[in-house]
């Protein structure tokens, strides 16, 4: 069985977090932080309604049953309280070429506490260690300094800027692309564990 067809064992554990699959019951908790205007300042969409979050949770739980599973949308929960404080995303976008994408988000009240890095590190480790991906990319707004810092901390390098590719909320949005290759990740990991 190839790494791409093997189901990822969940939950992922970090020092402070349990990173697990979402359930339909998580909708209200997600709505609690995604309706904060600060959460959307770097995203082109509008804050979702409870109905939209419930629809998303239905889709996410359906995706959990697909085989092979190539899309993971995770709830990041605090170990000490169980509170959902953010999310992680892992997409295997081209299994044959071993290409993937990661994403992460953190509730604004938990910004600047290292949670974004903790989530992204766990998701990136799953991408390389479990799925044996060759390249993993991430995207964010050029104005999102926090996400840029997280990707840089992971060892991801800036690969490009796609200018004015989305129009939403009355303005054009650009996106930065960061990426890292498997051998680069292995080198960084070996330095950190040395």
C-alpha positions as MATLAB code, in Angstrom:
seq = 'XXXXXXXXXXXXXXXXXXXXXXXXXXXXXXXXXXXXXXXXXXXXXXXXXXXXXXXXXXXXXXXXXXXXXXXXXXXXXXXXXXXXXXXXXXXXXXXXXXXXXXXXXXXXXXXXXXXXXXXXXXXXXXXXXXXXXXXXXXXXXXXXXXXXXXXXXXXXXXXXXXXXXXXXXXXXXXXXXXXXXXXXXXXXXXXXXX';
ca = [
       0.000    0.000    0.000;
       1.403    3.384   -0.954;
       1.689    6.161    1.598;
      -0.966    8.186   -0.236;
      -3.551    5.409    0.062;
      -2.733    4.633    3.699;
      -5.061    6.444    6.098;
      -3.364    8.859    8.452;
      -3.618    7.752   12.092;
      -5.389   10.427   14.111;
      -5.289   12.360   16.310;
      -1.961   14.091   15.837;
      -0.417   15.191   19.129;
       1.783   18.185   19.815;
       3.081   19.621   23.064;
      -0.121   21.592   23.729;
      -2.598   20.356   21.133;
      -4.657   17.426   19.957;
      -5.241   17.736   16.221;
      -8.205   15.617   15.192;
     -10.898   15.218   12.579;
     -13.803   17.622   12.811;
     -17.242   16.350   13.764;
     -20.657   17.858   12.984;
     -20.896   18.840   16.664;
     -17.952   21.252   16.231;
     -19.922   23.782   14.143;
     -20.862   26.119   17.001;
     -17.310   26.193   18.373;
     -15.891   27.009   14.931;
     -18.480   29.744   14.423;
     -17.395   31.247   17.747;
     -13.981   32.233   16.430;
     -14.487   32.562   12.674;
     -17.004   35.352   13.167;
     -14.303   37.534   14.714;
     -13.539   40.199   12.058;
      -9.822   39.887   12.834;
      -9.913   36.266   11.662;
     -11.025   37.380    8.165;
      -8.815   40.407    7.655;
      -6.422   38.430    5.428;
      -8.992   36.188    3.759;
     -11.045   37.115    0.741;
     -14.302   35.545    1.949;
     -16.932   36.954    4.242;
     -17.408   35.526    7.749;
     -19.669   32.459    7.415;
     -23.059   31.924    8.984;
     -23.843   29.003   11.273;
     -25.649   27.326    8.351;
     -22.540   27.638    6.160;
     -20.352   26.200    8.918;
     -22.788   23.298    9.386;
     -22.692   22.612    5.631;
     -18.890   22.709    5.737;
     -18.822   20.267    8.667;
     -21.114   17.894    6.720;
     -18.780   18.036    3.721;
     -15.699   17.582    5.918;
     -17.157   14.509    7.642;
     -18.119   13.032    4.249;
     -14.544   13.555    3.055;
     -13.320   11.538    6.033;
     -14.965    8.443    4.511;
     -13.391    8.747    1.057;
     -10.836    6.184   -0.020;
      -8.124    6.929   -0.699;
      -8.449    9.939    1.515;
      -6.516   12.895    0.153;
      -8.135   15.781    2.076;
      -7.753   16.340    5.810;
      -9.440   19.243    7.581;
      -8.444   19.158   11.231;
      -9.713   20.713   14.449;
      -6.837   21.905   16.643;
      -7.876   21.528   20.280;
      -6.076   22.444   23.479;
      -5.015   19.402   25.492;
      -5.826   21.087   28.799;
      -9.350   22.327   27.978;
     -10.458   20.573   24.780;
     -11.312   23.974   23.286;
     -11.022   24.270   19.501;
      -8.514   27.059   18.927;
      -7.904   26.679   15.209;
      -7.575   24.339   12.290;
      -5.138   22.598   10.039;
      -5.516   21.451    6.449;
      -3.587   18.838    4.497;
      -4.375   18.133    0.850;
      -2.631   15.552   -1.272;
      -3.321   17.357   -4.539;
      -1.371   15.140   -6.931;
      -0.649   11.666   -5.530;
       1.309   10.506   -8.593;
       3.685   13.461   -8.349;
       3.617   13.461   -4.516;
       2.457   17.083   -4.285;
       0.551   18.540   -1.351;
      -0.702   21.696    0.286;
      -1.034   22.671    3.917;
      -3.042   25.344    5.643;
      -3.593   26.514    9.199;
      -5.616   29.050   11.119;
      -5.819   30.154   14.728;
      -8.544   31.962   16.647;
      -7.463   35.614   17.075;
      -7.416   35.408   20.879;
      -4.629   32.811   20.525;
      -2.493   34.719   18.023;
       1.190   35.287   18.829;
       1.362   32.292   21.182;
       2.999   29.814   18.798;
      -0.142   27.824   18.036;
       0.024   28.449   14.275;
       3.553   27.071   14.165;
       2.546   24.106   16.323;
      -0.384   23.220   14.045;
       1.554   23.745   10.825;
       4.534   21.727   12.074;
       2.318   18.723   12.878;
       0.543   18.910    9.518;
       3.822   19.270    7.596;
       5.298   16.290    9.466;
       2.275   14.205    8.430;
       2.716   15.325    4.816;
       6.327   14.187    4.646;
       6.576   11.347    7.183;
       3.249    9.631    6.503;
       2.368   10.521    2.913;
       5.972   10.688    1.676;
       5.207   13.797   -0.356;
       7.956   15.357   -2.433;
       6.732   18.959   -2.344;
       4.376   20.786    0.009;
       3.106   24.304   -0.599;
       1.176   26.882    1.395;
      -0.491   30.163    0.453;
      -1.448   33.367    2.210;
      -2.135   37.024    1.639;
       1.023   39.146    1.224;
      -0.279   41.218    4.156;
      -0.532   38.241    6.504;
       2.807   38.618    8.292;
       1.891   35.982   10.914;
       1.310   33.234    8.338;
       4.426   34.233    6.424;
       6.485   33.918    9.623;
       5.006   30.482   10.352;
       5.869   29.185    6.878;
       9.377   30.617    7.146;
       9.825   28.940   10.559;
       8.895   25.642    8.921;
      11.704   26.140    6.414;
       9.394   26.888    3.509;
      10.768   29.237    0.883;
       8.910   31.917   -1.026;
       8.183   30.624   -4.513;
       6.119   33.425   -5.957;
       3.404   36.042   -5.825;
       0.190   35.644   -7.793;
      -1.058   39.203   -8.245;
      -4.737   40.145   -8.228;
      -6.066   36.642   -8.801;
      -9.257   36.957   -6.721;
     -11.836   39.714   -6.527;
     -13.869   39.770   -3.335;
     -15.281   42.283   -0.867;
     -14.767   45.084   -3.399;
     -11.049   44.642   -3.976;
      -8.446   42.480   -5.675;
      -6.525   39.926   -3.647;
      -3.054   38.568   -4.304;
      -1.522   35.437   -2.799;
       2.000   34.434   -1.830;
       3.108   30.863   -2.436;
       5.635   29.164   -0.173;
       6.980   25.647   -0.625;
       9.372   23.056    0.710;
      10.777   19.837   -0.771;
      11.208   16.534    1.042;
      15.019   16.671    1.111;
      14.935   20.246    2.446;
      12.532   19.197    5.187;
      14.706   16.175    6.065;
      17.784   18.404    6.381;
      15.964   20.903    8.638;
      14.582   18.104   10.775;
      18.005   16.485   11.175;
      19.494   19.810   12.321;
      16.702   20.328   14.861;
      17.115   16.839   16.332;
      20.923   16.900   16.346;
];
